C-alpha cells in the first residue's frame, strides 16, 4: 500500500483538491436528490474500498480497483471538507443589508 501511495500521490492530491473545490463551490447538499446522490457516492466508495481490501481482484485490475478506491476516498474527503469550509469563509452580511452611498 505504501508503494501505491508513493506512485499515486499526485493523483490523490489532485482528487483531494478537486473535491475541495467542488465542495466549496456547491456547498453541502440541500435537495433530496443531492442528498441521495451524496449517500450513494459514499456507499460506492465504501464498497470499492471493501473490494480493494478483500483482494477479490488480483493483478493489474486489482491495482486499478485500489487506485480508484483511494482516489474516490480522497475526492469525497475533499468534497466534505470543502462543503463545510465554504460557508465559514463567506461574508455574513447579506447583499440586501449593504447600504450604497450615493
Buried (B, 14 or more C-beta within 10 A) or exposed (E): EEEBEEEBEEEBEBBBBBBBBBBBEBBBBEEEEEEEEBEEBBEBBBEBBEBBEEEEBEEEEBBEBBBBBBBBBBBBBBBBBBBEEBEEEEEEEEEEEEEEEE
